[in-house]
Each structure stands twice: as structure tokens, then as C-alpha cells.
Amino acid sequence: MIPGIKFLLFAALFIAGQAPAQDTAKPDALGNHIQGELSFLADDALKGRGSGTADEMVAAVYLASQLRELGIQPAGDHGGYIQDVSGTFRFYNGPKQWHTRNVIGMLPGRDEKLRNEVILLTAHLDHLGVGKPLNGDEIYNGADDDASGCVAVLELARYLAQRKSKRTVLFAFFGSEETGGQGNQFFLEHPPTPLKNIVANLEFEMIGRADSAVKSDELWLTGFDRSNLGQELAKHGAKLVADPHPDQNFFQRSDNFALAKRGIVAHTISSFGLHKDYHQPSDDLAHIDFKHIEQAVESMFKPVEWLANSEFRPEWVAGKKP
């Protein structure tokens, strides 16, 4: 283990056992899991999980340990959960050498006919790390962006692991999304399953607060009108609506877009209401609406379970494939 990582991991595990600054979640199992996971990932001890840093690695090790505890099979390197991401990658200002990590787990399908079809559930595990101090705070915790999405994927893994779907479900946490998606770039070139087998991808990003532009219990799907996936999930109980902020181009601003460009029907689920704490040190635990995130995560259990057991294959709407 990298020097200092072991200490930081144990310290963060200790802190994760403490209550968040604002404890508003219901005292039930799901709420407790969400609080614990968010408390770990967004704590100051992880220094904002900066892309490509040792702190990002701590987050990766933690997420891998959670998948192991849930009984999800490893799908990373060398029989483990972590996929080492190293090489030359595209950045916003050109190519650069980079080193980050993805975390990947798999729940094999139980149906002989459908087990080769894969539902991919993703989030990104990094944030901005330590940066320019604002109001005396230099740690950009990324509680909403995107610890909240990581928690959603973990809790979907917990739920599905107890039920064993017909289709295979792949759970992936991408590194270095904030620096241009180096984690998803590597994943697409070194997939744990053939890309043609991935039926659909749902990325979870920024579901830690309700969006006032939609109903308080609703989530929105980026690129809703680009495929028939959102409407089918809604028919099966998902409280999903179209993205109310089309001018923000959110469909193109998360890991799903790289997958979509490779032909996979891929969208992001969110409830980001353009709050002022985006990419600020104030995106911390104190600003998480635990009641909302618990409701949001729970609302996706049955719809995703349906998708993982269905023969439905989503398709792009004519002329709207990226």
C-alpha cells in the first residue's frame, strides 16, 4: 500500500462512523448506509478526492471494499476490483501522461439466455481535491459531486446482490472524470465485458439535493428525448423526467457521453438544481439533503431491477444518437 494511504484509510473509516454535520436521514438501514458512505467519501480526511491523487486512491480502495462486502464479484485487474489506469490520455488542453483508477464489480446474470447482456451502473469517484481557499476552506469535498452518485451505485449493488438478476449487472466507479474522463477513456479501451454486450448505462451524478425545477421527489435524465430508456423506466416506477436545464448540455458533461459515442444507450440521472456550491468547498456534508437522496436512491431500486430482468433493449431515437 502506498505510504500514508493506510493511515488515511483508517482515519477516514473512523470518521465515517461519526454522524454527519446535519443528521436528517431516517433511522433505517438504507439511511444509515447512505450516511456512512457519504460521511467517508466527502470527509475532509480525503481532501476532496482530487483526480489522480493518493486521496482518490483511498476512495477507490474504500469503494472496492464495499463491493467485496456486498458479495459483488471483482472485475478489475488481477482478480481485484481496481482497474489501474495509466498512460497517455486526452485532456481539455491536449494529451498528457496520467495515472488514475477505476473500481469495477460484477453481478453475473442467472439466466442462460440473458446473462451475456449487461446493465452498467456508474458514477465518478473523484472531485477537485485541495484548491483555492474560500471562506477559509480549501477542501473541495464533492459531497454532491459525485459522492452522492457513488452512494447510489453502492446501494443499487446492495439491493441487486440480494436478488440475482437475469442479466449481468456491472458496477463501475470512474476515476478522473473532473479532468476530462480519463477513467472512462481507459474503461472503453479495456472493458471487463465486450462493449457490444452492454445494453444500457445509467450514470448517477449529483443527487444529493432536490432540484426546484422539478417535483421534490423527481429525478431527471439527461438526453431524455434521445432514446426510449427514460420513458420505459418511468413506466416501471422511476420518477424520471426530462432534464429541465437543456441549455447546460448535461448529457455531454458526464461519463455517460463517452459511452454514448461508442453506441451504448447511456444517460445520466441527476437532480442538480444549479446550486451555488457546485465545484466549491461548500459542496460538503452540511449541504446534503439526506431525506432526498434516500428517497432518490430507493425510487430507482425497482425500475433498475426490472431493467436487469427484462428483455427490453433500449434504442436511440432516429437522428438523436450522438
N, C-alpha and C positions, 0 to 999 in steps of 0.2 A: 504493500500500500504506500502511496506517495507520502513522504514525511509531512506531518501536520494534518493530513486528511483524517487519520484515525482519531486524533484528539478532537478535531472539529466535528466529526460524525457523532462521536459520543456526546459532545457538548450539545449539539443540536437535538439529538434524541432526548436528552434530559429536558431541554427547553420545550420540546414538543409535547411533553407530558403535562405542561402547565396550561392553565386556561388562557385563551386569547384576551386581549385587552378589553374587548366588548363581547361578553358571552351571551349571545342572543339565540343560540340554536336550541332546539327542543332536546330534552334529556332522553333521547332514544339512541339506538345503536347507530343508525345512519348519521345522525347529527354528531355523535361522538367521534365517529371515524373521520368525518369531514373536518371537524375542529382540529383533531390531532394531526391530520395530514397537512392541512393548511398552516397550522402552527409551526410545523417543521419547515416546510418549503419556503415560507415567507418570513421566517425569523431573521433578525439582524445577524445571527451567527453564520448564516450562509451568504452574507454580504451581497445580496441581490443576484446570486447565481449567474454571474457575468459569463457571457458566451466564451467558451474555450478556456475557462479558468478552472482552478482546483475546486472552487466553490460549486461550479456547475457539475463537476465530477462527484462531489458529495451528494448533490441532488440525484444524480444518476444512480449512485450506489443505494441510496435510500429507496428509490422507486423500484429498483431491481429486487431489493429485499422484500418489499411489499408484494410484488408479483410472486415471489417464491413462497411467501407465507400463505398466499391465496391458492396455491396449487396450480398456478399457470405455468406451463412448460417454457423453458428458456428457448429463445430463438435468435440469440446474439452470437457472438464469436466463441468458439472453443467450448461449446456446451453451456455457456453462460447467457446472461441477459443483456450484457453491454456489448454493443457493436462499436468497435473502435473506428473513429472517422478521422482519417489522416491523409493529407495530400494537397494538391493544388485545386482550389475551388473558386467559383465566381463570387465576387463581392460587388457591392454597388459601384466601387471605383476601379474595378478590374480584378484580374486573377491574383491569388495570394496563397502561400502555404498556410495551412490551418490544421488544428487538432481539436476535435470535439468528440462527443459521444452521443449515440442513441441508445435507448433502452427498449428491448423488444421481447414480448412474450406471446405465447400462442396457446389457444384453447382448441385442440383438434375437434373437428366435427365428428359426430357419431353416426351420420347417415352415409351409407356406402355411395349413394348417388350424389349427394350434395357436399361431402366433406372436402372436395377439391375446390369448392367455391369459398372465397374468403371475404369476410367483412372486416374492414380495417378501421379501428378506432384510435384516434391520435390527439396529441396535444404537444406543445413545446415546453421544454423544461427549463430553458434559460430566461434571463432577463438582462438588465443593463448593468448590473454589478454596482461598483462604487464610482460615483461621479461628482459633478459639481454640487457643492453643498447648497441646500435651500432651506432656510429657516433652521439652520444648524444641523440638518440631516443630510448625510452624503450617501446613504444606502438606498438604492432603488429596488425595494423588496419584490415588486411584481406579484403582489398577492392576487390581484385580479388577472394580471397579465404575466404569466399564464398559470400560476399555481392553481387557480380555480379550475382550469381545464384539465390539468393533471389529476386533480382530485376526482373530477367527473369520470375520467378514464379508469382510474383505480376502482371507483365504486361500481362502475359497469362491469369491470373484471370480477369483482367480488360477487355481484349478483349473478352473472352468467356462469361463473365457476360452479355454482350450486345447482345448475340446471342442465348443463351439457347440451349445446345446440346442435342442430343437424349440420349446419355449415361451420367451417372453421372460422374462429374469430382471432384476429391479430391485434395486439395492443402495442402501440409504438409511441414513445416519447422522444421527440426530435431535439437534438442539441443545436445551438447557434441559429435559431430562427431569426433572432433580432439582428444578426449581422448579414442576413441575406439568404438564410435557409441552407447552410452547408450540410446540416444533418439530413435534410430531405434529399439533397442532391446525391449524397452517398447512398442513402437507402434505395433510391431509384436505380442506381448502378449496381448495387449489391443487395437485391431484395431477398428476404428469407423464404419467399414463395414467388413463383413466376408472376409477373405483373398482370398477365392475361387472366390469372385466376382471381384477381381482386375485383369483386362485384361492385363494391361501393366503399367510399371513405367518408367518415364523419370526423372532422376536426372539432375539438371543443376549445373555445378561446373566449376568455373574459365573460364568465357567467356569474361573477361574484356580486353583482348588483342588478337590480331591476332597471329596465330601460323605460323611461316615462313616455316614450313614443309609441309603446305598445301596452297591452294589458299587463298588470303586475305579475301574472303567472305565466306569461308567454315568453318564449324564446324566438329568435329569428334565424333564418337560414340564408347565408349569403348565396347569391345566384339562384334564388328560389325558382325563378322562371326559366332557368337554363336546362333543367331536367325534370323528370316526373318523380324524383325521390322524395322531395319535401311533401308534396301533396299525398303521396302514399303513406308516409309516416304519420301525417296528420290524420288520415283516415283510420289509422290504428292507434290513435290516442295521443300522439305527440302534440303538444301545444306549440306548434311551429307556425310561424307566419313569415311573410316576405320581409327582407331587410328594409327597415324604414329609412335607411340612410344611403340610398344608392349613389349619391354624389361622392361618398367616401371611398368607393371602389373596394369594399372589404373582401369581395370574392377573390381579388388578386393579391390580397395582403396577408395571407397566411399560408401554412404548409400545403393546404389542400390544392392551391393553384398549380404547384409543380406537378402534382399527381394528375390533376385535370388535364394539363397539357400533354400528358402521356396517354390520355384516353380514358382514364379511370373517372367514373362519375364521383366527384369529390366536392364536398361543400363544408363550410364551417358553421357550427351552431354557436350562437352568442346572445348576449343581452347587454352589450356595451352601449351605454347611452351617451357617449361622447363626454364623459365626466372629466373634470379638470385635473384629476390625479393621474391620467394616462401618461406613462413614461416620466413620472415624478417620484421623488422619495415618499410622497404621501400615499402612494398605492401600497398600503400596508394593511395589516390585520384589523386595525381600528376602523377601517372604512369598508370592511366586508359585511354584507347583509347575509348572515348565516341562515336566516329563515328562507330567503330567496334561493340561495344556492342549494340548500337541501331540497326544496320544492322542485327546483330545476332538474337536479340530478335524478330524483325519484320519478319525475314525469317522463324521463326517457327510458326507464327500465323496460317496460312492456313493449313499446314500439321497437326498440333495438332487439329485444328478444324475438319479436315477430319477424324482423328482418333476417335474423340469424337462423330462423327455422323455415323461412318461406322459399318458394321457388321464384319469387319476383326478382327480376333483374332490371334495375333502373336504366333508363336510356336518356341520352341528350335530346333536347328539343331541336328539331331541324333548324339549322343555321345558328345555333347558340352554343355549340361545342367550342371550347377555347382553341 
